[in-house]
Amino acid sequence: MKERENRIISELEKERGIKEDLAHHRSRIAGSFQAVRRRSKTTTSPNAAVLRTGAVLFLVLLLMAYLTWGKVALYGFFLLIPLYIYLKFKK
């Protein structure tokens, strides 16, 4: 009788441990989803908007220069871009 009682108690303790373990994992998973949701809202930075605006402005200027001066404008832009990058990152 004692042996059966001890076995049942140990099984109940295991089940409680598993349930507590599952509850712990569920709370961690829910917390992870919430953390990702918070991070995804803050990923849009003003720098990205400025970069997109600059790229569009560059393409518009390149198109206008090409329509005005032809291939000479393209060659000039393609020569100035590496020069600008070199001067910007040279320290």
VOPAGU-2260 file (C-alpha; in pm, 1 decimal, decimal comma):
REM VOPAGU-2260
SITE   aa  ch    i         X         Y         Z
SITE  MET   A    0       0,0       0,0       0,0
SITE  LYS   A    1     285,2     241,3      91,8
SITE  GLU   A    2     471,1     152,5    -225,4
SITE  ARG   A    3     165,6     227,0    -440,2
SITE  GLU   A    4     110,3     552,5    -254,4
SITE  ASN   A    5     471,7     659,4    -309,9
SITE  ARG   A    6     449,0     570,2    -678,8
SITE  ILE   A    7     130,5     775,9    -721,4
SITE  ILE   A    8     283,1    1070,3    -536,0
SITE  SER   A    9     593,6    1059,0    -754,5
SITE  GLU   A   10     377,2    1044,7   -1070,2
SITE  LEU   A   11     174,9    1342,9    -952,2
SITE  GLU   A   12     491,7    1537,3    -878,4
SITE  LYS   A   13     622,5    1458,8   -1227,2
SITE  GLU   A   14     294,9    1576,9   -1381,2
SITE  ARG   A   15     307,0    1898,1   -1179,1
SITE  GLY   A   16     665,8    1951,7   -1286,6
SITE  ILE   A   17     571,2    1901,6   -1650,1
SITE  LYS   A   18     275,5    2137,7   -1619,2
SITE  GLU   A   19     490,8    2399,9   -1452,1
SITE  ASP   A   20     753,8    2347,6   -1720,2
SITE  LEU   A   21     493,7    2392,7   -1995,4
SITE  ALA   A   22     357,6    2703,9   -1828,5
SITE  HIS   A   23     710,4    2842,7   -1806,6
SITE  HIS   A   24     774,3    2771,8   -2176,4
SITE  ARG   A   25     440,4    2922,7   -2277,0
SITE  SER   A   26     518,3    3243,5   -2092,6
SITE  ARG   A   27     862,7    3260,0   -2254,0
SITE  ILE   A   28     716,4    3206,5   -2601,0
SITE  ALA   A   29     451,9    3473,9   -2545,3
SITE  GLY   A   30     721,2    3711,2   -2420,1
SITE  SER   A   31     930,9    3644,5   -2729,4
SITE  PHE   A   32     642,9    3729,9   -2960,4
SITE  GLN   A   33     580,2    4051,4   -2771,1
SITE  ALA   A   34     947,4    4145,8   -2786,5
SITE  VAL   A   35     957,2    4091,2   -3162,9
SITE  ARG   A   36     642,9    4298,5   -3206,7
SITE  ARG   A   37     800,1    4585,3   -3010,7
SITE  ARG   A   38    1123,8    4565,8   -3209,1
SITE  SER   A   39     953,0    4555,3   -3546,7
SITE  LYS   A   40     768,9    4880,5   -3477,5
SITE  THR   A   41    1091,5    5068,0   -3402,4
SITE  THR   A   42    1288,0    4948,4   -3708,0
SITE  THR   A   43    1161,4    5231,5   -3928,8
SITE  SER   A   44    1419,0    5500,7   -3875,8
SITE  PRO   A   45    1435,0    5853,4   -4013,3
SITE  ASN   A   46    1772,3    5769,6   -4169,7
SITE  ALA   A   47    1604,8    5519,7   -4402,7
SITE  ALA   A   48    1361,3    5785,6   -4523,5
SITE  VAL   A   49    1645,4    6030,5   -4586,8
SITE  LEU   A   50    1840,2    5764,3   -4775,5
SITE  ARG   A   51    1539,3    5677,7   -4994,4
SITE  THR   A   52    1476,6    6046,7   -5066,7
SITE  GLY   A   53    1842,1    6094,7   -5157,5
SITE  ALA   A   54    1838,3    5795,2   -5392,2
SITE  VAL   A   55    1524,5    5917,8   -5569,6
SITE  LEU   A   56    1668,2    6269,1   -5596,9
SITE  PHE   A   57    1992,3    6129,3   -5741,0
SITE  LEU   A   58    1804,0    5927,6   -6003,2
SITE  VAL   A   59    1591,7    6227,9   -6102,7
SITE  LEU   A   60    1901,9    6446,8   -6138,7
SITE  LEU   A   61    2074,8    6174,9   -6338,7
SITE  LEU   A   62    1776,5    6147,5   -6572,9
SITE  MET   A   63    1755,1    6524,8   -6616,1
SITE  ALA   A   64    2128,3    6549,2   -6688,4
SITE  TYR   A   65    2106,3    6262,3   -6937,9
SITE  LEU   A   66    1816,8    6427,2   -7119,1
SITE  THR   A   67    2001,6    6759,0   -7126,3
SITE  TRP   A   68    2361,2    6655,9   -7208,7
SITE  GLY   A   69    2334,7    6294,6   -7320,4
SITE  LYS   A   70    2595,5    6027,8   -7245,6
SITE  VAL   A   71    2848,0    6284,9   -7123,2
SITE  ALA   A   72    2632,9    6338,4   -6814,1
SITE  LEU   A   73    2624,9    5963,8   -6743,0
SITE  TYR   A   74    3001,5    5936,2   -6771,0
SITE  GLY   A   75    3044,7    6240,0   -6547,6
SITE  PHE   A   76    2817,7    6094,6   -6278,2
SITE  PHE   A   77    2990,8    5757,9   -6295,7
SITE  LEU   A   78    3328,3    5927,9   -6251,9
SITE  LEU   A   79    3212,3    6152,0   -5968,0
SITE  ILE   A   80    3049,1    5875,0   -5761,4
SITE  PRO   A   81    3372,8    5680,4   -5690,6
SITE  LEU   A   82    3553,4    6008,8   -5622,9
SITE  TYR   A   83    3284,6    6112,2   -5374,0
SITE  ILE   A   84    3295,1    5772,0   -5200,3
SITE  TYR   A   85    3675,1    5784,7   -5181,2
SITE  LEU   A   86    3675,5    6132,5   -5029,1
SITE  LYS   A   87    3395,5    6049,5   -4786,8
SITE  PHE   A   88    3563,0    5741,2   -4639,2
SITE  LYS   A   89    3920,0    5872,4   -4651,0
SITE  LYS   A   90    4027,4    5975,8   -4301,3
